[in-house]
Amino acid sequence: MKYEVDRVIDVRPGYAAKAGGQGDRYTIMVNGRRTHLYFERSTNLSGNIIGRWFVERKVPLIENGT
């Protein structure tokens, strides 16, 4: 899917706790909602690919039925 970023709020070194990896975490606004976008740098210094962009998948909360 593609989304248009409305605004970049913050950029800092960070990692996606659920996905692992090292890189930069961008705090962004998309459709009026705040979320994080990650850029993970490639460890392969040769080649054309310098890294990848991704977002963590949103996992819905499961409420305890007790």
FENLIN-V505943 format. One record per pair of residues at least 12 apart in sequence whose C-alpha atoms are under 10 Angstrom apart, sorted by the first residue. I is the first residue (numbers start at 1). J is the second residue. Records with the same first field share a line. If there is no record, write none. Layout:
I = J ; J
//
This chain:
3 = 30 ; 31
4 = 29 ; 30 ; 31
5 = 28 ; 29 ; 30 ; 31 ; 32 ; 37
6 = 28 ; 29 ; 30 ; 31 ; 32 ; 33 ; 34
7 = 27 ; 28 ; 29 ; 30 ; 31 ; 32 ; 34
8 = 26 ; 27 ; 28 ; 29 ; 30 ; 34 ; 35 ; 36 ; 37
9 = 26 ; 27 ; 28 ; 29 ; 34 ; 35 ; 36
10 = 25 ; 26 ; 27 ; 28 ; 36
11 = 24 ; 25 ; 26 ; 27 ; 28 ; 36 ; 37 ; 38
12 = 24 ; 25 ; 26 ; 27 ; 38
13 = 25 ; 26 ; 38 ; 39
14 = 26 ; 38 ; 39 ; 40
15 = 38 ; 39 ; 40
16 = 36 ; 37 ; 38 ; 39 ; 40 ; 54 ; 55 ; 56
17 = 56
18 = 56 ; 57
19 = 54 ; 55 ; 56 ; 57
20 = 40
21 = 38 ; 39 ; 40 ; 41 ; 42
22 = 38 ; 39 ; 40 ; 41 ; 42 ; 43
23 = 38 ; 39 ; 40 ; 41 ; 42 ; 51 ; 52 ; 53
24 = 37 ; 38 ; 39 ; 40 ; 41 ; 53
25 = 37 ; 38 ; 39 ; 40 ; 53 ; 54 ; 55
26 = 38 ; 39 ; 55
35 = 55 ; 56
36 = 54 ; 55 ; 56
37 = 53 ; 54 ; 55 ; 56
38 = 52 ; 53 ; 54 ; 55 ; 56
39 = 51 ; 52 ; 53 ; 54 ; 55
40 = 52 ; 53 ; 54
41 = 53
//
